[in-house]
Amino acid sequence: MNEGAPMMYHGSGGFGGPGQMFMMGGQAERQTRHYPLDSLQSLGGSPAGHATPRRWQPRRDRHPNPKDNTAFGYDSDDSSLSSNASGSNKSGEKGEEGSVRERGAGGAGWGGAREWRGRRGHVARPQRRIAPERYLNGSYPFQVKFTPDDLLNGSKWDTLSQEIWDKFIKSQQTEETFRKKMNLWRYLFITIKTIFPRYGLYVVGSTMSGFGLDSSDMDLCLYVRPVDELDPRAHALLHLNYILSYIRSFDPNAELIQAKVPILKFRDSRNGLQVDLNCNNVVGIRNTNLLHCYSRLDWRVRPLVALTKLWAQAHDINDARHRTLSSYSLTLMVIHFLQCGTSPAILPRVSEAGAESRRAHNRTTLAELFLHMLRYYAEFPYDKMAVSVRVGARVPVAECRAARAHKNDPHQWKLLCVEEPFDLTNTARSVYDPDTFDKIVATFRDSYTRLASGLRLADAWPQR
């Protein structure tokens, strides 16, 4: 297969249930492909299992279709993008070689005859497609439109639970926003691969995990084959600078942020989408799949994560660039609380996420969970312990510093520690300023105190 050609990656990841579909470039790991049944076609001739001979006939001359190389514009919603759109022409080369081989095989010319036997169980490979409708129909983290039966239970928590649910429904990523993001991805993918054929482009983050808000940024990962002799950060900056000159052709204000993980930030003014593009930060593909799995294990997970993000944004503690918490760190903190801050646990640890173990059902209301989560992190021993979704428990900070991992730096484990489950780094390393740290802890504490006394969602929001 052409290294630069796009492929579909079924990210079941061993976590159970239908897996997430991610947009992968040709440089990614090879994975088993999954095609819908209606796209599989049997070869003509005798049924599988029978070897009835037939006469071989030469192919008719095939004339190129002028539409094959159509450049799909940004507005296009055509679902019939073929490999030609991504710059792949190996199928055509193969067809020519096959014709030459057929003419010369066994000394048979154009009019010659030979016996042909069908291969058992052989099916034709479907045409490759990369259009966003594949993701909409197959694996889209669906927009919730129905209220769960056990949202309300006739208790004092009903009003707060209903307020939380209503806020989630209004703020969640809509299908329309998801489609806009997929169209933008398709446009960037095709255009970038026209200039740089060996680049791959992944959609990662909340767009695909199920935790996206309608106002969330779109996260993309540019994949380029690593170079052993070059520092990974320098390598990422090199390729992001290549892309920057192209991105500025439609967004003059595009900015390359030279952080530890460099980010190219730009805006799609047509649909108002803010995009963060990194290079070779492939751990984002794995944790997107993991978060998608967790989002489907319990109906309360998505509204709790959405509400926590909105709450943090309202208190100005949800921006890593301003030395506060990233949305990813907040998501991991919510999942960790549901692992070890409730009894019985609502979510399992990473190693058990795909196991069919029977866990005692926790019927705690949505309102109680949010209130208890605020208290959990108001009282968390940050100086000694780190948040860990990987083990589903608190982990000593000293143990995190000593972890043997390629990207782990002991100096990044400072005031607030949230372990990344795959590369074992601190996702909250942006919180290194004591004043900012104190503000975050005070926000958890004050919000809990006010919400516990009033049991209205407005009590957890900043008091104007």
LOBA-203326 format. One record per atom (N, C-alpha, C): x, y, z. Coordinates in steps of 0.2 Angstrom, whole numbers, plus 2048, in hexadecimal, padded with zeros to 3 digits. Layout:
<pts>
XYZ
...
</pts>
This chain:
<pts>
8047FA800
800800800
804806800
80280B7FD
8068127FD
807814804
80D816806
80E81880C
80A81F80E
809823809
80682980A
7FE82880A
7FC823808
7F4822807
7F182280E
7EB82580F
7E7824815
7E481E816
7E381C81D
7E081681E
7DC817824
7D7812825
7D381282B
7D580E830
7D6811836
7D880D83C
7D380C841
7D1806842
7CC804847
7CF80384E
7CE809852
7D1809858
7CE80685E
7CC7FF85D
7C97FC862
7CD7FC868
7D47FB867
7D97FB86C
7D87F6872
7D47F1871
7D37EC876
7CE7EF87C
7CB7F487B
7C77F7881
7C07F5880
7BE7F187C
7B77EE87B
7B27F3878
7AD7F0875
7A87F4871
7AB7F786B
7A67F9867
7A97FC860
7AE801861
7B380185E
7B980585F
7B880C85B
7BD81085D
7BC817859
7C0816853
7BE81A84E
7C181B847
7C5821847
7CC820846
7D0826845
7D382783E
7D482D83C
7D782F836
7DE82E836
7E1829832
7E8828833
7EB82982C
7F282B82D
7F682C827
7F9825825
7FC82581F
80081F81D
80681D821
808822825
80E820829
80D81C830
80681C832
805819838
806812838
80580F83E
80580783F
80080483A
8027FE838
7FD7FA834
7F87F7838
7F27F8837
7ED7F583B
7E87F1836
7E47EC839
7DF7E9835
7DA7ED833
7D87ED82D
7D37F182A
7CC7ED82B
7C77F282C
7C07EF82D
7BC7F3828
7B97EF823
7B47F281E
7AD7F0820
7A97F481E
7A17F281F
7A07ED81A
79B7E981C
7997E3818
7977E5811
7937EA811
7907EC80A
7957EE805
79B7F0807
7A07F2803
7A47EC800
7A37E6802
7A77E0800
7A37DD7FA
7A77DB7F5
7A47D87EF
7A77D27ED
7A47CD7EB
7A77C77E9
7AA7C77E2
7AF7C47E0
7B17C47DA
7AC7C17D5
7AC7C37CF
7A77C07CA
7AA7B97C9
7A57B57C6
7A77AE7C4
7A47A97C9
7A77A37CA
7A479E7CE
7A47A07D6
79F79D7D9
79F79E7E1
7A579C7E4
7A679F7EA
7AC79D7EE
7AC7957EF
7B17927EF
7B178B7F0
7B17867EA
7AF7897E4
7AE7857DE
7B47887D9
7B77837D6
7BC7857D1
7BA7837CA
7B47867C8
7B27847C1
7B67897BC
7BA7867B7
7BE78A7B3
7B978E7AE
7BC7937AC
7B97987A7
7BE79A7A3
7BC79D79D
7C17A0798
7C37A779A
7C97A8799
7CC7AF79B
7CB7B4796
7C97BA797
7C87BF792
7CC7C5794
7CF7C878F
7D37CE791
7CF7D4793
7D27D8797
7CF7DE799
7CD7E3793
7C87E6794
7C77EC78F
7CB7F2791
7CD7F578C
7D17FB78D
7CD800792
7D1802797
7CE80779C
7D080E79A
7CB81279A
7CD819798
7CC81D79F
7D18217A0
7D18257A7
7CB8297A7
7C882A7AD
7C382E7AF
7C58357B1
7C383A7AD
7C68417AF
7C48437B6
7BF8407B9
7BD8427BF
7C183F7C5
7C583A7C3
7C98367C8
7CE83B7CC
7D08407C9
7D58447CC
7D284B7CE
7CC84B7CF
7C98517D1
7CB8537D8
7CD8597D9
7CF85C7DF
7C985E7E3
7C885B7E9
7C285C7ED
7C38637F1
7BF8677F0
7BF86E7F3
7BD86D7FB
7BE8727FE
7BC872805
7B5872806
7B1874802
7A9874802
7A786D801
7AA8697FD
7A88637FB
7A685E801
7A085B800
79E856805
79D84F801
7A184F7FC
7A18487F8
7A48437FC
7A183D7FC
7A3838800
7A78337FC
7A98357F6
7AC8307F1
7B38317F0
7B78347F5
7BE8357F4
7C182F7F3
7C582E7EE
7C98287ED
7D08297EF
7D48247ED
7DB8257EF
7DF82A7EA
7DC82C7E5
7DF8317E0
7DF8377E4
7DA8397E8
7D983F7EC
7DF8407F0
7E283B7F3
7E783B7F8
7EE83A7F4
7EE83A7EE
7F583A7EA
7F78337E9
7F382E7EA
7F58277E9
7F48257E2
7F98227DF
7F88207D8
7FA8197D7
7FB8157DC
7FE80F7DB
7F980A7D9
7F280B7DA
7ED8067D7
7EE8077CF
7EF80D7CC
7EF80D7C5
7F580A7C3
7FB80A7C6
8018077C4
8007FF7C4
7FD7FD7CA
7FC7F67CA
7F77F37C4
7F27F77C2
7EE7F57BD
7F27F47B7
7F77F97B5
7FB7F97AF
7FF7F27AF
8027F17B5
8077EC7B6
8037E57B5
7FD7E57B8
7F87DF7B7
7F77DE7B0
7F57E37AC
7F47E27A5
7F97DF7A1
7FF7E27A3
8057DF79F
8067D87A1
8067D67A8
8077CF7AA
8027CB7A7
7FC7CD7A6
7F77C87A3
7F87C779C
7FB7CC798
7FC7CB791
8027C6790
8077C6795
80D7C2794
80C7BB798
8077BA79C
8077B47A0
8067AE79B
80A7A979C
8087A2799
8097A3791
80C7A878F
80C7A9788
8067AB784
8017AC788
7FA7AE785
7FA7B5783
7F87B777D
7F87BE77B
7F17C077C
7EF7C6779
7E87C977A
7E37C4778
7E47C0774
7DE7BB772
7DF7B5775
7E47B3779
7E67AD77B
7E17AB781
7E07A5782
7DC7A2787
7DF79E78D
7DD79F793
7E079B798
7DB79979D
7DC7947A1
7D77927A6
7D87977AC
7D27987AF
7D279D7B5
7CF7997BB
7D17997C1
7CE7967C6
7CD79C7CC
7C779C7CE
7C57A17D4
7C979F7DA
7CB7A47DE
7CE7A37E4
7C87A37EA
7C979E7EE
7C379D7F3
7C37A27F8
7BD7A57F9
7BC7AA7FF
7BF7B17FD
7C17B27F7
7C47B87F5
7BF7BE7F4
7C07C37F7
7BC7C97F6
7C07CF7F3
7BC7D37F0
7BF7D97ED
7C07DE7F2
7C67E17F2
7C77E77F7
7C37ED7F5
7C07F07FA
7BC7F67F8
7C07FC7F7
7BD8017F3
7C18077F2
7C280B7F8
7C880D7F9
7CA8117FF
7C68187FF
7C3819805
7C0820806
7C282380C
7C382A80C
7C582D812
7C0833813
7BA833811
7B5838812
7B2838819
7B083D81C
7AE83D823
7A8839824
7A483881F
79E834820
79F82D823
7A582B822
7A7824825
7A782582C
7AA82A82F
7AA82B836
7A382D839
79F831835
799832838
79482C838
795828834
791822833
79381C838
79A81C839
79C81683C
79F817843
7A181D845
7A481D84C
7A482484F
7A082884C
79F82F84F
79D82E857
7A183285B
79F832862
798836862
793833862
78C836860
78A83B865
786840862
783845866
77D84386A
77D843870
778841875
772845874
76C841873
766845872
760842876
76283D87A
75D83A87E
75F83A886
75A83C88A
75C83C891
75C835894
761833898
76182C89B
75B82B8A0
7598258A1
7538248A5
7558258AC
75B8248AE
75D8258B5
76082B8B7
75F8318B3
7628378B5
75F83A8BB
7588398BC
75583B8C2
7528368C6
7528368CD
7508318D1
74B8338D6
7498398D6
74483C8DB
74883F8E1
74E8408E1
7528428E7
7538498E7
75784C8EC
7588538EC
75D8558E6
7618508E3
7668518DE
7638528D7
75C8518D6
7598518D0
75A8588CC
75985E8D0
75A8648CC
7618658CA
7668648CE
76D8658CC
76F8608C6
76C85A8C6
76E8558C1
76B8578BA
76585A8BB
76285C8B5
7658628B2
7688678B6
76C86C8B4
77286A8B0
7758658B3
77C8638B0
77A8608AA
77585C8A9
7738588A3
77185E89D
76E86389F
76C86889A
77286B898
77686D89C
77C87189A
78186C895
781866897
785861892
78186188B
77B86088B
777860885
779866880
77986C884
779872880
78187387D
785870881
78C872880
79086C87C
78D86687B
791861878
792862871
79785F86E
79885F867
79385C863
79086185E
78B85E85A
78D85B854
788857850
78A85484A
78C859845
78985F845
78B864840
792866841
794867847
79B869848
7A0864847
79E85D848
7A2858846
7A385783F
79E85883B
79F858834
7A385D831
7A3863834
7A7869832
7AE867833
7B0864839
7B686283A
7B985D836
7B5858834
7B785382F
7B8856828
7B485A826
7B585D820
7BC861820
7BD865825
7C4868826
7C9864826
7C985E829
7CE859829
7CF856822
7CA85581F
7CB852818
7CE857813
7CC85D814
7CF862810
7D7863811
7D9863818
7E086481A
7E385E818
7E0858819
7E4852817
7E6851810
7E185380C
7E2852804
7E7857802
7E685D805
7EB863802
7F2862805
7F386080B
7F985F80E
7FD85980A
7F9854809
7FC84E806
7FE84F7FF
7FB8547FC
7FD8567F5
8048597F5
80585D7FA
80C8607FB
81185C7FE
80F858803
813854807
81084D807
811849802
80E842801
80F83D807
81483E80B
815839810
81383B817
810841817
80D84381E
80683F81F
80583E825
7FE83B827
7FB84082C
7F484082C
7F1845830
7EB841834
7EC84283B
7E783E83F
7E2844843
7DC842844
7D8846848
7D884284F
7DA846854
7DA84485B
7D684885F
7D7847866
7D484B86B
7CC84A86C
7C984F86E
7C284F870
7BD84E86A
7C0850864
7BB85085E
7B984885D
7BE84485F
7BC83D85E
7BB839864
7BD83B86A
7BD837870
7B6837873
7B183C871
7AB83C874
7AA842879
7B084587B
7B084A880
7B085187D
7AE852877
7AF858874
7A985D876
7AA863877
7A5868877
7A486C870
79F86F86F
79E872869
7A3878867
7A687A86D
7AA88086C
7B287D86C
7B387686D
7B987486D
7BE875867
7C4875868
7C9876862
7C986F85F
7CC86F859
7CD869855
7D4867856
7D6861858
7DD85F859
7DF85A853
7E485C850
7E785884B
7EE85684C
7F085084A
7F784E84B
7FA84C844
7FF850842
80384F83C
80884983D
808844839
80D83F83A
81283F835
81883F837
81E83E832
823839835
825835831
82A830833
830833837
83183083D
836833841
83D83283E
842837840
84983683E
84D835844
851830844
85482E84A
85983384C
85D836847
86283B849
85F84284B
85984384B
85684A84C
852849852
85384F856
84F84F85C
84785085B
84384C85E
83C84C85C
83985385C
83A857861
83785E861
83A86285B
840861859
843865854
84086284D
83F85C84D
83C859847
83585B846
83185C84C
82A85E84B
82A865849
82E86A84C
82E87184A
830871843
83586D840
83686E839
83086D835
82D867836
827866832
82186A833
82086D839
81B87183A
81C878836
82287A836
824880832
82387F82B
824879828
822878821
81A879820
816876825
80F877824
80D87E826
81188282A
80F88982C
80E88D826
81388D821
81289181B
80C890817
80A889817
804888813
7FD88A817
7FD88981E
7F888B822
7F7893822
7FC896821
7FB89E821
7F88A081B
7F889C816
7F489E810
7ED89F811
7EA89C816
7E389D817
7E28A081E
7E78A0822
7E68A3829
7ED8A682A
7ED8AD829
7F48B182A
7F68B1831
7F18B0836
7F38B083D
7F58AA840
7F68A583C
7F889E83E
7FE89F842
7FF89B848
80489C84C
80789584E
80E89584E
81288F850
814890857
81188C85C
81388D863
819888865
81F88B867
824886867
82588486F
820880871
82087D877
824877877
82487387D
82786C87D
824868878
81D868877
81A865871
81886B86D
81B86C867
819872863
812871860
80F876860
80887785D
80787C858
80487A853
80387F84D
7FB88184E
7FA887850
7F3889851
7F188D84C
7EB88C849
7E8890844
7E088F844
7DD893840
7D6894840
7D3893839
7CD88F839
7C988F833
7C4894833
7C5899830
7C089F831
7B989D82E
7B9899829
7B3897826
7AE89482B
7B089082F
7AB88D834
7AD88E83B
7B289383C
7B4895843
7B788F847
7BB88B844
7BE885847
7C5887849
7C788684F
7CE887851
7D1881851
7D788084E
7DB87A84D
7E287A851
7E3875854
7EA874857
7ED86E854
7F386F850
7F686A84C
7FD868850
7FE862852
805860854
80885C84F
80E85A850
81285684C
815850850
81384A84E
815843851
814842858
80F84685B
80D845862
80883F862
80A839860
80583485E
802831864
80483286A
801830870
7FA832870
7F883886D
7F283A86D
7ED836869
7EF832865
7EB82D861
7E9827866
7ED82586A
7EC82086F
7E7822875
7E9828877
7E482A87D
7DD82D87A
7DD82F874
7D6830871
7D282A871
7D582486F
7D181E86F
7CF81C876
7D481D87B
7D281B882
7CD81F884
7CD826883
7C882A886
7C1828882
7C182787C
7BB825879
7B881F87C
7BC81A87E
7BA814881
7B6816888
7BA81A88C
7B781C892
7B0820892
7B082488C
7AA82888B
7A482488A
7A581D888
79F819887
79E81488C
7A2814892
7A080F897
79B81189C
79981789C
7948198A1
79182089E
78B82189E
78882789B
78982D89F
78C82D8A5
78D8338A9
7948358A8
7988328A4
79F8348A3
79F83A89F
79C83A899
79C840895
799846898
79484689B
79184C89E
79684F8A3
79984B8A7
79D84D8AD
7A38508AA
7A684D8A5
7AC8508A2
7AA85789E
7A585789B
7A385D898
7A286389D
79E8618A2
79D8668A7
7A38698AB
7A88648AC
7AE8668AF
7B286B8AB
7B286A8A4
7B686E8A0
7B28758A0
7AC87589F
7A887C89F
7A987F8A6
7A987B8AC
7AA87E8B2
7B18818B3
7B687E8B0
7BD8808B0
7BE8868AC
7BB8868A6
7BB88C8A2
7B98928A5
7B38918A8
7B08978AC
7B489A8B1
7B88968B4
7BD8988B9
7C48998B7
7C58998B0
7CB89B8AD
7D18968B0
7D08908B0
7D588B8B2
7D58858AD
7D38878A7
7D38828A2
7D788489C
7DE88689D
7E2888897
7E9887899
7EC882896
7F3880897
7F8886896
7F688A891
7FB88F88F
7FB895894
7F6895899
7F689A89E
7F88968A5
7FB8908A4
7FE88D8AA
7F88898AE
7F28888AB
7ED8848AF
7EC87E8AB
7E687B8AC
7E58748AA
7E38738A3
7E586F89F
7E386D898
7DD869899
7D9869893
7D2865893
7D485E894
7DA85C891
7DB855892
7DD853899
7E085789D
7E18568A4
7DB8558A8
7D685A8A6
7D085A8AA
7CC8548A9
7CC8518A2
7C984B8A1
7CC8458A4
7D28458A5
7D583F8A9
7D48408B0
7D38468B3
7D18478BA
7CA8448BB
7C68468B6
7BF8438B7
7BF83C8B7
7C28398B2
7C28318B2
7C582E8B8
7CB8318BA
7CE82F8C0
7C982F8C6
7C58348C7
7C18358CC
7BC82F8CC
7B982E8C6
7B48288C5
7B78218C6
7BE8218C6
7C181B8C7
7C28198CF
7C481E8D3
7C681D8DA
7C38228DE
7BF8278DC
7BC82C8E0
7B582A8E2
7B28248DF
7AB8228E0
7AC81B8E3
7A68198E6
7A68128E9
79F8108E8
79E80A8E4
7A48078E0
7A680B8DA
7AC8098D7
7AE80D8D2
7AA80D8CB
7A98128C8
7A58128C2
7A98118BC
7B08128BC
7B48118B6
7BA80C8B8
7BC8088B4
7C28048B6
7C88078B4
7CE8048B6
7D48078B4
7D68048AD
7DB8078AA
7DC8068A3
7DD7FF8A1
7E07FB8A5
7E27F48A3
7DB7F08A4
7D67F28A7
7D07EE8A8
7CA7F18A4
7CC7F68A0
7C67FA89C
7C37F5897
7C77F0894
7C47EC88F
7C17E6892
7C37E4898
7C17DE89B
7B97DE89D
7B67D889C
7AF7D789E
7AE7D68A5
7B17D98A9
7B07D88B0
7AA7DB8B3
7A77D88B8
7A17DB8BA
7A27DF8C0
7A07E68BF
7A17EB8C5
79B7EC8C8
79B7ED8CE
7957EF8D2
7927F68CF
78C7F68CE
7897FC8CA
7898028CF
78B8088CD
78B80E8D1
7858128CF
7808148D3
77B8178D1
77B81F8D3
7818218D5
7818288D7
77F82D8D2
77B8328D4
7788378CF
77E83B8CC
77C83E8C6
7818438C3
7838488C7
77E84B8CB
77F8518CF
78484F8D5
7838498D8
7878478DD
78E8468DB
78F8438D5
7968428D2
79A8488D1
79684D8CE
79A8538CD
79C8578D4
7978578D9
79985A8DF
79F8568E3
79E84F8E3
7A484B8E6
7AA84C8E2
7AA84D8DC
7B084E8D8
7B48558DA
7B085A8DB
7B38608DD
7B685F8E4
7B385C8E8
7B685B8EF
7BC8568EF
7BC8518EA
7C284D8E9
7C88518E8
7C78558E3
7CD8598E1
7CF85F8E5
7CA8618E9
7CB8668EE
7CF8638F4
7CF85D8F5
7D285A8FB
7D88558F9
7D98558F2
7DF8508EF
7E68528F2
7EA84D8F4
7F084F8F7
7F58508F1
7F58558EE
7F98578E8
8018568E9
8038588EF
80A8588F0
80D8518F0
80984C8F1
80B8458F2
8098408EC
8038418EA
80083D8E5
7FE8408DE
7FE83B8D9
7FC83D8D3
7F683A8D0
7F283D8CC
7EC83A8C9
7EE8358C4
7EC82F8C4
7EE8298BF
7E88268BD
7E68268B6
7E18238B3
7E381C8B2
7EA81B8B0
7ED8158AE
7EC80F8B4
7ED8118BA
7EC80C8BF
7E580D8C3
7E28128C1
7DB8148C5
7DC8158CC
7E18188CE
7E381A8D5
7E88208D6
7E98228DC
7EE8278DD
7F58248DD
7F98278D9
8008258D9
80582A8DC
80A8278E0
80E82C8E3
8128308DE
8138368DF
81783B8DA
81E8388D9
8218368DE
8288338DE
82882D8D9
8238298D9
8238248D4
8228268CD
81E82B8CC
81D82E8C5
8248318C3
8288348C7
82E8378C5
8338328C3
83382C8C7
8378278C5
8358228C0
8308238BD
82D81F8B7
83281F8B1
8338198AF
8388198A9
8348198A3
83481F8A0
83082089A
834825895
83382588F
83882888A
83783088B
83083288C
82F83988C
82E83C894
82F838898
82E83A89F
83483E8A2
8338438A5
8388488A8
8368498AF
83A8478B4
8398478BB
83784F8BD
83A8548B9
83985B8BB
83285D8B9
82E8598B5
82785C8B4
82285A8B9
8248568BE
81F8548C3
8208598C9
81C85E8C9
81C8638CE
8168648D2
8128698D1
80C86B8D5
8068678D4
8048658CE
7FE8628CC
80085C8C7
7FF8568C9
8018508C5
7FC84C8C3
7FB84B8BC
7F68478B9
7FA8438B4
7FA83C8B5
7FE8388B1
7FB8368AA
7FF8378A5
7FC83589E
7FD82D89E
7F882A89C
7F782389D
7FC81F899
7FF822893
80381E88E
80A82088F
80C82688E
81382888F
81582A896
81182A89B
81282B8A2
8158328A3
81383789F
81583E8A1
8108418A5
8118478A7
80D84B8AB
8098508A6
80284E8A5
7FE8528A1
7FD8598A4
7FE85A8AA
7FC8608AE
8038648AF
8088638AB
80E8668AD
80E86D8AC
8098708A8
8088778A7
80787B8AE
8048778B3
80387A8B9
80987A8BE
80E87F8BD
81487F8C1
8148858C5
81088A8C4
8108908C8
80C88F8CE
80F8918D4
80B88F8DA
8058938DB
80589A8D9
7FF89E8D9
7F989B8D5
7FB8988CF
7F68958CB
7F388F8CE
7F888B8D0
7F68848D4
7F18868D9
7F388B8DE
7EE88C8E3
7E788F8E1
7E78928DB
7E18948D8
7DC88E8D6
7E08898D3
7DC8838D1
7D98808D7
7DD87E8DC
7DB87B8E2
7D587F8E5
7D68858E6
7D188A8E9
7CA88A8E5
7CB8898DE
7C58898DA
7C18828DC
7C487D8DC
7C18778DE
7BE8778E5
7C187A8EA
7BF87A8F0
7B987F8F1
7B98858EE
7B488A8EF
7AE8878EB
7AF8858E5
7A98828E1
7A587D8E5
7A98788E8
7A68738EC
7A28768F2
7A587A8F5
7A187D8FB
79B8818F9
79B8858F4
7958888F2
7908838EF
79287E8EB
78D87A8E8
78A8758ED
78E8738F2
78B86F8F7
7858728FB
7868798FC
78187C900
77B87E8FC
77C87F8F5
7768828F1
77387D8EC
7778788EA
7758728E6
7728758DF
77487B8DD
77387E8D7
77987F8D3
77987D8CC
77F87D8C8
7828848C8
77E88A8C9
7818908C9
7868928CF
78588E8D4
78988E8DA
79088C8D9
7918888D4
7988868D2
79B88A8CE
79888F8CA
79B8938C6
79D8998C9
7A289D8C6
7A48A38C9
79F8A88CC
7A08AB8D2
79B8AF8D4
79C8B68D2
7988B98CE
7998C08CB
7978C58D0
</pts>
